Amino acid sequence: MLELVASIALFALLLLAFWLIADSDDDNNGGGLPEPAFIPIPIRGNQKQP
């Protein structure tokens, strides 16, 4: 049972390391998590102020 838990934990750590090292879509191509994409929200410039 201990071997099963240890092998699952090792497999999870290897997957996590591969995910963090793998190429991402950030600007410097350094791997890791991708940077968030900010979506511009249009605003109305001619609103009446009370």
URRAVEN-V611284 format. One record per residue. RES is the residue in one letter. PHI is phi in degrees with one decimal (none if undefined). PSI is psi as a letter, one per 30 degrees, with the letter a starting at -180 (NA if undefined). D_CENTER is the distance of its C-alpha to the mean C-alpha in whole Angstrom. Layout:
res=RES phi=PHI psi=PSI d_center=D_CENTER
res=RES phi=PHI psi=PSI d_center=D_CENTER
This chain:
res=M phi=none psi=e d_center=33
res=L phi=-64.4 psi=e d_center=32
res=E phi=-64.7 psi=e d_center=31
res=L phi=-65.5 psi=e d_center=29
res=V phi=-64.9 psi=e d_center=27
res=A phi=-65.9 psi=e d_center=26
res=S phi=-69.5 psi=e d_center=26
res=I phi=-66.4 psi=e d_center=23
res=A phi=-65.4 psi=e d_center=21
res=L phi=-65.1 psi=e d_center=22
res=F phi=-62.8 psi=e d_center=20
res=A phi=-65.2 psi=e d_center=17
res=L phi=-66.5 psi=e d_center=17
res=L phi=-65.8 psi=e d_center=17
res=L phi=-63.4 psi=e d_center=14
res=L phi=-64.2 psi=e d_center=12
res=A phi=-64.7 psi=e d_center=13
res=F phi=-65.1 psi=e d_center=13
res=W phi=-65.6 psi=e d_center=9
res=L phi=-77.6 psi=f d_center=9
res=I phi=-85.9 psi=f d_center=12
res=A phi=-59.3 psi=l d_center=11
res=D phi=-63.9 psi=k d_center=11
res=S phi=-123.2 psi=a d_center=8
res=D phi=-100.1 psi=g d_center=10
res=D phi=-80.6 psi=l d_center=10
res=D phi=-75.3 psi=e d_center=13
res=N phi=-95.3 psi=g d_center=15
res=N phi=53.7 psi=h d_center=14
res=G phi=-93.3 psi=g d_center=13
res=G phi=81.9 psi=a d_center=10
res=G phi=89.1 psi=a d_center=7
res=L phi=-76.6 psi=k d_center=4
res=P phi=-71.6 psi=k d_center=5
res=E phi=-74.6 psi=k d_center=7
res=P phi=-69.2 psi=k d_center=8
res=A phi=-97.4 psi=k d_center=11
res=F phi=-93.2 psi=k d_center=14
res=I phi=-100.9 psi=k d_center=17
res=P phi=-68.1 psi=k d_center=20
res=I phi=-107.5 psi=j d_center=22
res=P phi=-70.0 psi=k d_center=26
res=I phi=-122.4 psi=l d_center=29
res=R phi=-90.9 psi=k d_center=32
res=G phi=-88.5 psi=f d_center=34
res=N phi=-115.5 psi=h d_center=38
res=Q phi=-88.6 psi=k d_center=38
res=K phi=-77.3 psi=k d_center=41
res=Q phi=-99.1 psi=k d_center=40
res=P phi=-70.7 psi=NA d_center=43
